[in-house]
């Protein structure tokens, strides 16, 4: 395990309308957890889904999102912490023009989904805004890839 990690350009991807910067990766922690900085733009919402393998949490640094966790709806603004337990359906919607979150994953592993579905990006760049809903082929590919990581849509 590493004793420290540093934000690096090689660890940043545009993925599914998000800039994901892997701050702490599974290999840094013996796969105990990972930590990602997300920069989201309006329209980069996630559909309802469930993680079968890990718990997740969001800590909002900037912006405004609405998070659905099971039957509960949470308006999350800077300083808000939201816990997303495994096996509980959840989703988010970006309300502000941009939002920045710290996303923790316990245990690590799911963060690789963003790498598999992303392209390398500058760690200071803003992700492109989504250009309408994904195509049926894109949805099928995402569902297939997500299943490899224990994510059910």
Backbone as JSON Lines, residues from 0, in Angstrom:
{"i":0,"aa":"X","n":[0.84,-1.18,0.0],"ca":[0.0,0.0,0.0],"c":[0.88,1.24,0.0]}
{"i":1,"aa":"X","n":[0.38,2.28,-0.64],"ca":[1.09,3.55,-0.65],"c":[0.82,4.31,0.64]}
{"i":2,"aa":"X","n":[1.76,5.12,1.03],"ca":[1.6,5.96,2.21],"c":[0.96,7.3,1.86]}
{"i":3,"aa":"X","n":[0.99,7.67,0.57],"ca":[0.35,8.91,0.14],"c":[0.02,8.8,-1.35]}
{"i":4,"aa":"X","n":[-0.86,9.65,-1.81],"ca":[-1.21,9.73,-3.23],"c":[-1.32,11.21,-3.59]}
{"i":5,"aa":"X","n":[-1.18,11.52,-4.88],"ca":[-1.2,12.89,-5.33],"c":[-2.11,12.99,-6.56]}
{"i":6,"aa":"X","n":[-2.84,14.09,-6.66],"ca":[-3.7,14.35,-7.82],"c":[-2.81,14.47,-9.06]}
{"i":7,"aa":"X","n":[-3.02,13.62,-10.05],"ca":[-2.2,13.61,-11.24],"c":[-3.07,13.59,-12.49]}
{"i":8,"aa":"X","n":[-2.54,14.2,-13.56],"ca":[-3.28,14.23,-14.83],"c":[-3.57,12.82,-15.33]}
{"i":9,"aa":"X","n":[-2.66,11.89,-15.12],"ca":[-2.86,10.52,-15.63],"c":[-4.0,9.81,-14.93]}
{"i":10,"aa":"X","n":[-4.52,10.39,-13.86],"ca":[-5.62,9.77,-13.11],"c":[-6.94,10.49,-13.33]}
{"i":11,"aa":"X","n":[-7.07,11.25,-14.42],"ca":[-8.28,12.03,-14.68],"c":[-8.91,11.6,-16.0]}
{"i":12,"aa":"X","n":[-10.24,11.41,-15.95],"ca":[-10.98,10.95,-17.12],"c":[-12.28,11.73,-17.25]}
{"i":13,"aa":"X","n":[-12.7,11.96,-18.49],"ca":[-14.07,12.36,-18.76],"c":[-14.83,11.06,-18.94]}
{"i":14,"aa":"X","n":[-15.87,10.9,-18.16],"ca":[-16.63,9.65,-18.19],"c":[-18.08,9.94,-17.87]}
{"i":15,"aa":"X","n":[-18.95,9.62,-18.8],"ca":[-20.39,9.72,-18.58],"c":[-20.78,11.13,-18.12]}
{"i":16,"aa":"X","n":[-20.23,12.16,-18.75],"ca":[-20.57,13.53,-18.43],"c":[-19.91,14.07,-17.18]}
{"i":17,"aa":"X","n":[-18.92,13.37,-16.68],"ca":[-18.26,13.71,-15.44],"c":[-16.76,13.8,-15.67]}
{"i":18,"aa":"X","n":[-16.09,14.72,-14.97],"ca":[-14.64,14.65,-14.88],"c":[-14.33,13.92,-13.59]}
{"i":19,"aa":"X","n":[-13.76,12.75,-13.71],"ca":[-13.43,11.92,-12.55],"c":[-11.92,11.92,-12.36]}
{"i":20,"aa":"X","n":[-11.47,12.42,-11.21],"ca":[-10.05,12.4,-10.88],"c":[-9.87,11.44,-9.71]}
{"i":21,"aa":"X","n":[-9.12,10.38,-9.96],"ca":[-8.89,9.36,-8.94],"c":[-7.83,9.88,-7.97]}
{"i":22,"aa":"X","n":[-8.26,10.3,-6.8],"ca":[-7.36,10.85,-5.78],"c":[-6.67,9.73,-5.01]}
{"i":23,"aa":"X","n":[-7.43,8.73,-4.64],"ca":[-6.91,7.55,-3.95],"c":[-7.54,6.35,-4.64]}
{"i":24,"aa":"X","n":[-6.7,5.45,-5.14],"ca":[-7.2,4.3,-5.88],"c":[-7.11,3.04,-5.03]}
{"i":25,"aa":"X","n":[-7.81,2.02,-5.46],"ca":[-7.81,0.76,-4.73],"c":[-6.43,0.22,-4.48]}
{"i":26,"aa":"X","n":[-5.55,0.32,-5.48],"ca":[-4.2,-0.2,-5.3],"c":[-3.41,0.59,-4.26]}
{"i":27,"aa":"X","n":[-3.87,1.81,-3.95],"ca":[-3.22,2.62,-2.91],"c":[-3.6,2.15,-1.51]}
{"i":28,"aa":"X","n":[-4.71,1.44,-1.38],"ca":[-5.27,1.13,-0.05],"c":[-5.49,-0.37,0.19]}
{"i":29,"aa":"X","n":[-4.88,-1.21,-0.63],"ca":[-5.16,-2.64,-0.51],"c":[-6.61,-2.93,-0.83]}
{"i":30,"aa":"X","n":[-7.21,-2.13,-1.7],"ca":[-8.61,-2.24,-2.13],"c":[-9.63,-2.0,-1.02]}
{"i":31,"aa":"X","n":[-9.2,-1.37,0.06],"ca":[-10.14,-1.05,1.14],"c":[-11.1,0.07,0.74]}
{"i":32,"aa":"X","n":[-10.59,1.1,0.04],"ca":[-11.46,2.19,-0.4],"c":[-10.78,2.94,-1.53]}
{"i":33,"aa":"X","n":[-11.55,3.77,-2.19],"ca":[-11.02,4.72,-3.17],"c":[-11.73,6.05,-2.97]}
{"i":34,"aa":"X","n":[-11.09,7.11,-3.45],"ca":[-11.64,8.45,-3.32],"c":[-11.48,9.15,-4.67]}
{"i":35,"aa":"X","n":[-12.59,9.68,-5.18],"ca":[-12.61,10.33,-6.49],"c":[-13.17,11.74,-6.33]}
{"i":36,"aa":"X","n":[-12.59,12.68,-7.07],"ca":[-13.17,14.01,-7.18],"c":[-13.97,14.03,-8.47]}
{"i":37,"aa":"X","n":[-15.25,14.33,-8.36],"ca":[-16.13,14.47,-9.53],"c":[-16.38,15.94,-9.79]}
{"i":38,"aa":"X","n":[-16.26,16.35,-11.04],"ca":[-16.78,17.63,-11.47],"c":[-17.92,17.3,-12.43]}
{"i":39,"aa":"X","n":[-19.11,17.73,-12.08],"ca":[-20.31,17.44,-12.85],"c":[-20.83,18.73,-13.47]}
{"i":40,"aa":"X","n":[-21.42,18.61,-14.64],"ca":[-22.08,19.76,-15.26],"c":[-23.57,19.47,-15.33]}
{"i":41,"aa":"X","n":[-24.35,20.53,-15.42],"ca":[-25.8,20.38,-15.51],"c":[-26.14,19.43,-16.66]}
{"i":42,"aa":"X","n":[-27.03,18.5,-16.39],"ca":[-27.41,17.51,-17.38],"c":[-26.66,16.2,-17.24]}
{"i":43,"aa":"X","n":[-25.6,16.17,-16.41],"ca":[-24.81,14.95,-16.22],"c":[-25.39,14.15,-15.05]}
{"i":44,"aa":"X","n":[-26.65,13.83,-15.16],"ca":[-27.34,13.12,-14.09],"c":[-27.13,11.62,-14.25]}
{"i":45,"aa":"X","n":[-27.24,10.91,-13.14],"ca":[-27.11,9.46,-13.2],"c":[-28.49,8.83,-13.07]}
{"i":46,"aa":"X","n":[-28.76,7.79,-13.85],"ca":[-30.05,7.11,-13.7],"c":[-30.07,6.3,-12.4]}
{"i":47,"aa":"X","n":[-31.25,5.99,-11.91],"ca":[-31.33,5.16,-10.7],"c":[-30.59,3.84,-10.91]}
{"i":48,"aa":"X","n":[-29.78,3.49,-9.91],"ca":[-29.0,2.26,-9.99],"c":[-28.67,1.78,-8.58]}
{"i":49,"aa":"X","n":[-28.21,0.55,-8.5],"ca":[-27.87,-0.08,-7.22],"c":[-26.48,-0.69,-7.32]}
{"i":50,"aa":"X","n":[-25.68,-0.48,-6.29],"ca":[-24.36,-1.13,-6.19],"c":[-24.53,-2.4,-5.35]}
{"i":51,"aa":"X","n":[-24.06,-3.51,-5.87],"ca":[-24.16,-4.76,-5.14],"c":[-22.93,-5.04,-4.28]}
{"i":52,"aa":"X","n":[-21.81,-4.36,-4.57],"ca":[-20.54,-4.72,-3.94],"c":[-19.98,-3.7,-2.97]}
{"i":53,"aa":"X","n":[-20.45,-2.45,-3.01],"ca":[-19.79,-1.44,-2.2],"c":[-20.78,-0.39,-1.69]}
{"i":54,"aa":"X","n":[-20.37,0.26,-0.61],"ca":[-21.03,1.46,-0.13],"c":[-20.35,2.64,-0.82]}
{"i":55,"aa":"X","n":[-21.1,3.73,-0.93],"ca":[-20.58,4.91,-1.59],"c":[-20.99,6.12,-0.75]}
{"i":56,"aa":"X","n":[-20.21,7.19,-0.82],"ca":[-20.65,8.42,-0.18],"c":[-20.25,9.62,-1.03]}
{"i":57,"aa":"X","n":[-21.01,10.68,-0.87],"ca":[-20.73,11.95,-1.55],"c":[-20.51,13.01,-0.48]}
{"i":58,"aa":"X","n":[-19.53,13.85,-0.71],"ca":[-19.35,15.05,0.08],"c":[-19.32,16.19,-0.92]}
{"i":59,"aa":"X","n":[-20.28,17.1,-0.84],"ca":[-20.41,18.18,-1.82],"c":[-19.45,19.31,-1.46]}
{"i":60,"aa":"X","n":[-18.55,19.63,-2.4],"ca":[-17.6,20.72,-2.24],"c":[-18.14,22.02,-2.83]}
{"i":61,"aa":"X","n":[-18.78,21.9,-4.01],"ca":[-19.3,23.07,-4.72],"c":[-20.59,22.66,-5.42]}
{"i":62,"aa":"X","n":[-21.48,23.62,-5.6],"ca":[-22.68,23.39,-6.4],"c":[-23.83,22.81,-5.6]}
{"i":63,"aa":"X","n":[-24.78,22.28,-6.35],"ca":[-26.07,21.89,-5.8],"c":[-26.56,20.67,-6.57]}
{"i":64,"aa":"X","n":[-26.8,19.57,-5.86],"ca":[-27.35,18.37,-6.49],"c":[-28.53,17.86,-5.66]}
{"i":65,"aa":"X","n":[-29.39,17.14,-6.3],"ca":[-30.46,16.43,-5.61],"c":[-30.13,14.95,-5.69]}
{"i":66,"aa":"X","n":[-30.13,14.3,-4.53],"ca":[-29.78,12.88,-4.46],"c":[-31.0,12.1,-3.98]}
{"i":67,"aa":"X","n":[-31.31,11.06,-4.7],"ca":[-32.37,10.13,-4.3],"c":[-31.69,8.9,-3.72]}
{"i":68,"aa":"X","n":[-31.97,8.57,-2.46],"ca":[-31.41,7.4,-1.8],"c":[-32.59,6.59,-1.28]}
{"i":69,"aa":"X","n":[-32.87,5.47,-1.94],"ca":[-34.07,4.72,-1.59],"c":[-35.28,5.61,-1.81]}
{"i":70,"aa":"X","n":[-36.08,5.8,-0.78],"ca":[-37.29,6.64,-0.87],"c":[-37.04,8.09,-0.44]}
{"i":71,"aa":"X","n":[-35.82,8.38,-0.02],"ca":[-35.51,9.71,0.51],"c":[-34.88,10.6,-0.56]}
{"i":72,"aa":"X","n":[-35.27,11.86,-0.59],"ca":[-34.69,12.86,-1.5],"c":[-33.94,13.88,-0.67]}
{"i":73,"aa":"X","n":[-32.68,14.13,-1.05],"ca":[-31.81,15.03,-0.29],"c":[-31.32,16.12,-1.23]}
{"i":74,"aa":"X","n":[-31.51,17.38,-0.84],"ca":[-30.94,18.51,-1.58],"c":[-29.56,18.73,-0.98]}
{"i":75,"aa":"X","n":[-28.52,18.48,-1.76],"ca":[-27.15,18.51,-1.26],"c":[-26.42,19.74,-1.81]}
{"i":76,"aa":"X","n":[-25.99,20.59,-0.9],"ca":[-25.26,21.81,-1.21],"c":[-23.88,21.7,-0.54]}
{"i":77,"aa":"X","n":[-22.97,22.66,-0.75],"ca":[-21.64,22.54,-0.16],"c":[-21.68,22.24,1.34]}
{"i":78,"aa":"X","n":[-20.88,21.24,1.71],"ca":[-20.83,20.8,3.1],"c":[-21.75,19.65,3.42]}
{"i":79,"aa":"X","n":[-22.57,19.22,2.46],"ca":[-23.49,18.11,2.68],"c":[-22.79,16.78,2.43]}
{"i":80,"aa":"X","n":[-23.0,15.84,3.35],"ca":[-22.5,14.47,3.24],"c":[-23.71,13.57,3.0]}
{"i":81,"aa":"X","n":[-23.6,12.68,2.01],"ca":[-24.69,11.73,1.72],"c":[-24.1,10.33,1.68]}
{"i":82,"aa":"X","n":[-24.67,9.42,2.46],"ca":[-24.24,8.03,2.48],"c":[-25.17,7.21,1.58]}
{"i":83,"aa":"X","n":[-24.57,6.39,0.72],"ca":[-25.31,5.56,-0.23],"c":[-24.94,4.1,0.03]}
{"i":84,"aa":"X","n":[-25.7,3.41,0.87],"ca":[-25.33,2.03,1.2],"c":[-25.55,1.09,0.01]}
{"i":85,"aa":"X","n":[-24.73,0.05,-0.03],"ca":[-24.91,-0.97,-1.07],"c":[-26.33,-1.54,-0.98]}
{"i":86,"aa":"X","n":[-26.81,-2.03,-2.09],"ca":[-28.14,-2.64,-2.2],"c":[-29.29,-1.65,-2.04]}
{"i":87,"aa":"X","n":[-29.01,-0.34,-2.04],"ca":[-30.06,0.67,-1.97],"c":[-29.99,1.49,-3.27]}
{"i":88,"aa":"X","n":[-31.09,1.53,-3.97],"ca":[-31.17,2.26,-5.25],"c":[-30.96,3.75,-5.01]}
{"i":89,"aa":"X","n":[-30.16,4.38,-5.88],"ca":[-29.9,5.81,-5.73],"c":[-29.63,6.45,-7.09]}
{"i":90,"aa":"X","n":[-29.69,7.77,-7.11],"ca":[-29.44,8.57,-8.32],"c":[-29.16,9.99,-7.89]}
{"i":91,"aa":"X","n":[-28.6,10.8,-8.81],"ca":[-28.47,12.22,-8.52],"c":[-28.8,13.04,-9.75]}
{"i":92,"aa":"X","n":[-29.15,14.29,-9.49],"ca":[-29.43,15.27,-10.54],"c":[-28.65,16.54,-10.2]}
{"i":93,"aa":"X","n":[-27.93,17.07,-11.17],"ca":[-27.16,18.29,-10.98],"c":[-28.1,19.47,-11.15]}
{"i":94,"aa":"X","n":[-28.23,20.3,-10.11],"ca":[-29.15,21.45,-10.13],"c":[-28.43,22.74,-10.55]}
{"i":95,"aa":"X","n":[-27.18,22.89,-10.18],"ca":[-26.4,24.08,-10.52],"c":[-25.7,23.86,-11.86]}
{"i":96,"aa":"X","n":[-25.06,24.9,-12.38],"ca":[-24.34,24.75,-13.65],"c":[-23.21,23.73,-13.53]}
{"i":97,"aa":"X","n":[-22.56,23.68,-12.36],"ca":[-21.51,22.7,-12.07],"c":[-21.64,22.28,-10.62]}
{"i":98,"aa":"X","n":[-21.12,21.11,-10.32],"ca":[-21.02,20.65,-8.94],"c":[-19.73,19.85,-8.81]}
{"i":99,"aa":"X","n":[-19.09,20.0,-7.65],"ca":[-17.87,19.23,-7.38],"c":[-18.11,18.41,-6.12]}
{"i":100,"aa":"X","n":[-17.81,17.12,-6.2],"ca":[-18.03,16.19,-5.09],"c":[-16.78,15.39,-4.81]}
{"i":101,"aa":"X","n":[-16.61,14.99,-3.58],"ca":[-15.71,13.9,-3.26],"c":[-16.58,12.66,-3.16]}
{"i":102,"aa":"X","n":[-16.17,11.61,-3.84],"ca":[-16.93,10.36,-3.87],"c":[-16.05,9.27,-3.28]}
{"i":103,"aa":"X","n":[-16.51,8.69,-2.17],"ca":[-15.79,7.6,-1.53],"c":[-16.46,6.28,-1.86]}
{"i":104,"aa":"X","n":[-15.65,5.25,-2.06],"ca":[-16.14,3.92,-2.43],"c":[-15.48,2.91,-1.5]}
{"i":105,"aa":"X","n":[-16.32,2.08,-0.83],"ca":[-15.83,1.11,0.17],"c":[-16.48,-0.25,-0.06]}
{"i":106,"aa":"X","n":[-15.76,-1.3,-0.4],"ca":[-14.36,-1.34,-0.77],"c":[-14.16,-0.79,-2.18]}
{"i":107,"aa":"X","n":[-12.9,-0.65,-2.55],"ca":[-12.56,-0.12,-3.88],"c":[-12.95,-1.12,-4.96]}
{"i":108,"aa":"X","n":[-12.97,-0.62,-6.19],"ca":[-13.24,-1.47,-7.35],"c":[-14.14,-0.79,-8.36]}
{"i":109,"aa":"X","n":[-15.25,-0.25,-7.88],"ca":[-16.22,0.39,-8.76],"c":[-15.64,1.58,-9.5]}
{"i":110,"aa":"X","n":[-14.61,2.23,-8.95],"ca":[-14.01,3.38,-9.62],"c":[-13.49,3.02,-11.0]}
{"i":111,"aa":"X","n":[-13.15,1.75,-11.21],"ca":[-12.65,1.32,-12.51],"c":[-13.71,1.4,-13.6]}
{"i":112,"aa":"X","n":[-14.97,1.43,-13.22],"ca":[-16.07,1.61,-14.19],"c":[-15.9,2.93,-14.93]}
{"i":113,"aa":"X","n":[-15.51,3.98,-14.23],"ca":[-15.34,5.29,-14.85],"c":[-14.14,5.3,-15.8]}
{"i":114,"aa":"X","n":[-13.11,4.6,-15.43],"ca":[-11.94,4.5,-16.31],"c":[-12.3,3.71,-17.56]}
{"i":115,"aa":"X","n":[-13.02,2.62,-17.4],"ca":[-13.4,1.78,-18.54],"c":[-14.32,2.51,-19.51]}
{"i":116,"aa":"X","n":[-15.11,3.45,-19.0],"ca":[-16.07,4.18,-19.83],"c":[-15.62,5.61,-20.14]}
{"i":117,"aa":"X","n":[-14.35,5.9,-19.9],"ca":[-13.89,7.28,-20.05],"c":[-12.74,7.44,-21.03]}
{"i":118,"aa":"X","n":[-12.35,8.7,-21.18],"ca":[-11.19,9.06,-21.98],"c":[-10.31,9.96,-21.11]}
{"i":119,"aa":"X","n":[-8.99,9.85,-21.23],"ca":[-8.1,10.69,-20.43],"c":[-8.44,12.18,-20.62]}
{"i":120,"aa":"X","n":[-8.33,12.94,-19.53],"ca":[-8.7,14.36,-19.56],"c":[-7.73,15.17,-18.71]}
{"i":121,"aa":"X","n":[-7.68,16.45,-18.99],"ca":[-6.9,17.39,-18.19],"c":[-7.6,17.54,-16.83]}
{"i":122,"aa":"X","n":[-6.86,17.47,-15.72],"ca":[-7.51,17.54,-14.41],"c":[-8.13,18.9,-14.09]}
{"i":123,"aa":"X","n":[-7.9,19.91,-14.91],"ca":[-8.51,21.21,-14.69],"c":[-9.6,21.53,-15.72]}
{"i":124,"aa":"X","n":[-9.83,20.64,-16.66],"ca":[-10.82,20.88,-17.72],"c":[-12.23,20.61,-17.21]}
{"i":125,"aa":"X","n":[-13.18,21.3,-17.81],"ca":[-14.6,21.09,-17.5],"c":[-15.14,20.05,-18.48]}
{"i":126,"aa":"X","n":[-15.86,19.06,-17.99],"ca":[-16.38,18.04,-18.9],"c":[-17.39,18.66,-19.86]}
{"i":127,"aa":"X","n":[-17.47,18.12,-21.07],"ca":[-18.46,18.64,-22.01],"c":[-19.87,18.35,-21.52]}
{"i":128,"aa":"X","n":[-20.77,19.27,-21.77],"ca":[-22.18,19.07,-21.39],"c":[-22.77,17.96,-22.24]}
{"i":129,"aa":"X","n":[-23.61,17.13,-21.66],"ca":[-24.26,16.07,-22.43],"c":[-25.06,16.68,-23.59]}
{"i":130,"aa":"X","n":[-25.01,16.02,-24.72],"ca":[-25.73,16.47,-25.91],"c":[-26.96,15.61,-26.12]}
{"i":131,"aa":"X","n":[-27.9,15.72,-25.22],"ca":[-29.12,14.92,-25.3],"c":[-28.94,13.57,-24.64]}
{"i":132,"aa":"X","n":[-29.99,12.78,-24.63],"ca":[-29.92,11.47,-23.97],"c":[-29.04,10.52,-24.76]}
{"i":133,"aa":"X","n":[-28.47,9.51,-24.08],"ca":[-27.64,8.54,-24.79],"c":[-28.48,7.7,-25.75]}
{"i":134,"aa":"X","n":[-27.83,7.18,-26.76],"ca":[-28.51,6.32,-27.73],"c":[-28.81,4.96,-27.09]}
{"i":135,"aa":"X","n":[-29.67,4.2,-27.73],"ca":[-29.97,2.85,-27.23],"c":[-28.71,1.99,-27.17]}
{"i":136,"aa":"X","n":[-27.83,2.12,-28.17],"ca":[-26.59,1.36,-28.18],"c":[-25.69,1.77,-27.01]}
{"i":137,"aa":"X","n":[-25.61,3.07,-26.73],"ca":[-24.81,3.54,-25.6],"c":[-25.37,3.02,-24.28]}
{"i":138,"aa":"X","n":[-26.69,3.02,-24.16],"ca":[-27.32,2.52,-22.93],"c":[-27.03,1.03,-22.76]}
{"i":139,"aa":"X","n":[-27.19,0.26,-23.81],"ca":[-26.91,-1.18,-23.73],"c":[-25.46,-1.44,-23.34]}
{"i":140,"aa":"X","n":[-24.53,-0.7,-23.94],"ca":[-23.11,-0.89,-23.63],"c":[-22.83,-0.53,-22.17]}
{"i":141,"aa":"X","n":[-23.44,0.57,-21.68],"ca":[-23.22,0.98,-20.3],"c":[-23.77,-0.06,-19.33]}
{"i":142,"aa":"X","n":[-24.94,-0.58,-19.6],"ca":[-25.54,-1.59,-18.72],"c":[-24.67,-2.85,-18.69]}
{"i":143,"aa":"X","n":[-24.18,-3.24,-19.86],"ca":[-23.31,-4.41,-19.93],"c":[-22.01,-4.2,-19.16]}
{"i":144,"aa":"X","n":[-21.39,-3.04,-19.35],"ca":[-20.15,-2.74,-18.64],"c":[-20.4,-2.62,-17.13]}
{"i":145,"aa":"X","n":[-21.49,-1.98,-16.74],"ca":[-21.81,-1.8,-15.32],"c":[-21.97,-3.13,-14.6]}
{"i":146,"aa":"X","n":[-22.55,-4.11,-15.29],"ca":[-22.77,-5.42,-14.66],"c":[-21.44,-6.05,-14.22]}
{"i":147,"aa":"X","n":[-20.36,-5.76,-14.93],"ca":[-19.04,-6.29,-14.57],"c":[-18.59,-5.77,-13.21]}
{"i":148,"aa":"X","n":[-19.15,-4.63,-12.79],"ca":[-18.76,-3.99,-11.54],"c":[-19.85,-4.09,-10.47]}
{"i":149,"aa":"X","n":[-20.84,-4.94,-10.69],"ca":[-21.89,-5.12,-9.7],"c":[-22.86,-3.96,-9.61]}
{"i":150,"aa":"X","n":[-23.08,-3.26,-10.73],"ca":[-24.01,-2.13,-10.77],"c":[-25.23,-2.57,-11.58]}
{"i":151,"aa":"X","n":[-26.41,-2.37,-11.01],"ca":[-27.65,-2.76,-11.65],"c":[-28.48,-1.52,-11.91]}
{"i":152,"aa":"X","n":[-28.87,-1.31,-13.18],"ca":[-29.75,-0.19,-13.54],"c":[-31.18,-0.66,-13.6]}
